[in-house]
Amino acid sequence: MKNTLVTVLAIIGGLVVLGLVLKVTFKLLGLLILIGVGLVIYFAVQSATGKGR
């Protein structure tokens, strides 16, 4: 009985940790996508105005 309880608690704890990791990952992913889009727009403007290479 004790082993079953420990196993259930370990699974629940693992799911909670996994949920937190995924939440943080998606928040950072949104930030990285915004930075990427900003860089693409910046380089497009640079090449359009001729200030690039």
Rosetta constraint file for C-alpha pairs under 8 A:
AtomPair CA 1 CA 5 HARMONIC 6.42 0.50
AtomPair CA 2 CA 6 HARMONIC 6.25 0.50
AtomPair CA 3 CA 7 HARMONIC 6.11 0.50
AtomPair CA 4 CA 8 HARMONIC 6.18 0.50
AtomPair CA 5 CA 9 HARMONIC 6.17 0.50
AtomPair CA 6 CA 10 HARMONIC 6.04 0.50
AtomPair CA 7 CA 11 HARMONIC 6.21 0.50
AtomPair CA 8 CA 12 HARMONIC 6.23 0.50
AtomPair CA 9 CA 13 HARMONIC 6.03 0.50
AtomPair CA 10 CA 14 HARMONIC 6.03 0.50
AtomPair CA 11 CA 15 HARMONIC 6.23 0.50
AtomPair CA 12 CA 16 HARMONIC 6.27 0.50
AtomPair CA 13 CA 17 HARMONIC 6.23 0.50
AtomPair CA 14 CA 18 HARMONIC 6.03 0.50
AtomPair CA 15 CA 19 HARMONIC 6.04 0.50
AtomPair CA 16 CA 20 HARMONIC 6.34 0.50
AtomPair CA 17 CA 21 HARMONIC 6.20 0.50
AtomPair CA 18 CA 22 HARMONIC 6.14 0.50
AtomPair CA 19 CA 23 HARMONIC 6.14 0.50
AtomPair CA 20 CA 24 HARMONIC 6.25 0.50
AtomPair CA 21 CA 25 HARMONIC 6.07 0.50
AtomPair CA 22 CA 26 HARMONIC 6.15 0.50
AtomPair CA 23 CA 27 HARMONIC 6.33 0.50
AtomPair CA 24 CA 28 HARMONIC 6.22 0.50
AtomPair CA 25 CA 29 HARMONIC 5.94 0.50
AtomPair CA 26 CA 30 HARMONIC 6.19 0.50
AtomPair CA 27 CA 31 HARMONIC 6.51 0.50
AtomPair CA 28 CA 32 HARMONIC 6.11 0.50
AtomPair CA 29 CA 33 HARMONIC 6.12 0.50
AtomPair CA 30 CA 34 HARMONIC 6.25 0.50
AtomPair CA 31 CA 35 HARMONIC 6.26 0.50
AtomPair CA 32 CA 36 HARMONIC 6.07 0.50
AtomPair CA 33 CA 37 HARMONIC 6.15 0.50
AtomPair CA 34 CA 38 HARMONIC 6.12 0.50
AtomPair CA 35 CA 39 HARMONIC 6.21 0.50
AtomPair CA 36 CA 40 HARMONIC 6.25 0.50
AtomPair CA 37 CA 41 HARMONIC 6.22 0.50
AtomPair CA 38 CA 42 HARMONIC 6.08 0.50
AtomPair CA 39 CA 43 HARMONIC 6.12 0.50
AtomPair CA 40 CA 44 HARMONIC 6.07 0.50
AtomPair CA 41 CA 45 HARMONIC 6.15 0.50
AtomPair CA 42 CA 46 HARMONIC 6.19 0.50
AtomPair CA 43 CA 47 HARMONIC 6.17 0.50
AtomPair CA 43 CA 52 HARMONIC 7.74 0.50
AtomPair CA 44 CA 48 HARMONIC 6.04 0.50
AtomPair CA 45 CA 49 HARMONIC 6.07 0.50
AtomPair CA 46 CA 50 HARMONIC 6.11 0.50
AtomPair CA 46 CA 51 HARMONIC 5.29 0.50
AtomPair CA 46 CA 52 HARMONIC 5.08 0.50
AtomPair CA 47 CA 51 HARMONIC 6.27 0.50
AtomPair CA 47 CA 52 HARMONIC 5.00 0.50
AtomPair CA 47 CA 53 HARMONIC 7.56 0.50
